């Protein structure tokens, strides 16, 4: 591990050098990567680099994930239209909460048991 750290430190000091990422992959995956890169007329380095750029979020994007995104006017209008459609299907009846449903079920059960 000390050898690897020394290598990385020396690479950082050289201008124009980029850090390396070494991973172990199967020969089959390596072959598939080479074929896919060749089909796009890219080097393996460029091909894998593009995939990683797309797959790994930037630091700025990662920091923004925890914050709510603003809602567009179009999205809000679509939500209100959907709500109106739901209310029309329900014919203006309000949504029941669970307490009301439980109360109704108890009344029905009491009536049923009283008939026995």
C-alpha positions as CSV (number, residue, x, y, z in Angstrom):
1,X,0.0,0.0,0.0
2,X,2.9,2.4,0.7
3,X,4.2,1.8,-2.8
4,X,0.8,2.8,-4.2
5,X,0.6,5.9,-2.1
6,X,4.1,6.9,-3.2
7,X,3.1,6.4,-6.8
8,X,0.0,8.6,-6.4
9,X,1.9,11.3,-4.7
10,X,4.5,11.5,-7.4
11,X,1.7,11.5,-10.1
12,X,0.1,14.5,-8.4
13,X,3.3,16.5,-8.6
14,X,3.7,16.2,-12.3
15,X,1.9,18.8,-14.3
16,X,-0.6,17.5,-16.8
17,X,-0.8,14.0,-15.2
18,X,-4.1,12.7,-14.1
19,X,-4.6,10.2,-11.3
20,X,-5.2,6.6,-12.3
21,X,-8.0,4.3,-11.2
22,X,-7.1,0.6,-11.4
23,X,-9.8,-2.0,-11.1
24,X,-9.9,-5.8,-11.7
25,X,-12.4,-7.0,-14.2
26,X,-13.0,-10.3,-15.9
27,X,-11.5,-11.0,-19.3
28,X,-15.0,-11.2,-20.8
29,X,-15.9,-7.8,-19.5
30,X,-12.6,-6.3,-20.8
31,X,-13.3,-7.8,-24.2
32,X,-16.9,-6.3,-24.2
33,X,-15.6,-2.9,-23.2
34,X,-13.0,-2.9,-25.9
35,X,-15.5,-3.9,-28.6
36,X,-18.0,-1.2,-27.4
37,X,-15.3,1.4,-27.4
38,X,-14.2,0.5,-30.9
39,X,-17.8,0.6,-32.2
40,X,-18.0,4.2,-31.0
41,X,-14.5,4.9,-32.3
42,X,-13.2,5.8,-28.9
43,X,-10.3,4.6,-26.8
44,X,-11.1,2.4,-23.8
45,X,-10.0,5.3,-21.6
46,X,-12.4,7.7,-23.3
47,X,-15.2,5.2,-23.4
48,X,-15.0,4.3,-19.7
49,X,-14.5,7.9,-18.7
50,X,-17.7,8.9,-20.4
51,X,-19.6,6.2,-18.7
52,X,-18.3,7.2,-15.3
53,X,-19.1,10.9,-16.0
54,X,-22.7,10.0,-16.7
55,X,-23.0,7.5,-13.8
56,X,-21.3,9.4,-11.0
57,X,-23.0,12.7,-9.9
58,X,-20.8,15.8,-9.6
59,X,-20.1,17.2,-6.2
60,X,-22.4,20.1,-6.9
61,X,-25.2,17.8,-7.9
62,X,-24.7,15.6,-4.9
63,X,-24.9,18.6,-2.6
64,X,-28.1,19.8,-4.2
65,X,-29.8,16.4,-3.8
66,X,-30.6,17.1,-0.2
67,X,-32.4,20.3,-1.1
68,X,-36.0,20.3,-2.5
69,X,-36.3,21.3,-6.1
70,X,-38.5,24.2,-7.1
71,X,-41.9,23.2,-8.5
72,X,-42.7,24.5,-12.0
73,X,-45.9,26.3,-12.6
74,X,-46.8,23.6,-15.2
75,X,-46.3,20.8,-12.6
76,X,-48.4,22.7,-10.1
77,X,-51.2,23.2,-12.6
78,X,-51.1,19.5,-13.6
79,X,-51.4,18.5,-9.9
80,X,-54.4,20.8,-9.4
81,X,-56.1,19.4,-12.5
82,X,-55.5,15.8,-11.3
83,X,-56.9,16.7,-7.9
84,X,-60.0,18.2,-9.5
85,X,-60.5,15.1,-11.6
86,X,-60.3,12.9,-8.4
87,X,-62.8,15.1,-6.6
88,X,-65.2,15.0,-9.5
89,X,-65.0,11.2,-9.6
90,X,-65.8,11.1,-5.9
91,X,-68.7,13.4,-6.6
92,X,-67.7,16.0,-4.0
93,X,-67.5,13.5,-1.1
94,X,-64.7,14.3,1.2
95,X,-61.9,11.8,1.9
96,X,-62.6,9.7,5.0
97,X,-59.9,9.5,7.5
98,X,-59.0,6.2,9.2
99,X,-60.8,7.2,12.5
100,X,-64.1,7.7,10.6
101,X,-63.7,4.4,8.8
102,X,-63.1,2.5,12.1
103,X,-66.1,4.2,13.7
104,X,-68.3,3.1,10.8
105,X,-67.1,-0.4,10.9
106,X,-67.7,-0.6,14.6
107,X,-71.3,0.6,14.1
108,X,-71.9,-2.0,11.4
109,X,-70.5,-4.8,13.6
110,X,-72.6,-3.7,16.5
111,X,-75.7,-3.8,14.3
112,X,-74.8,-7.2,13.0
113,X,-74.2,-8.6,16.5
114,X,-77.5,-7.1,17.7
115,X,-79.3,-8.9,14.9
116,X,-77.9,-12.3,16.1
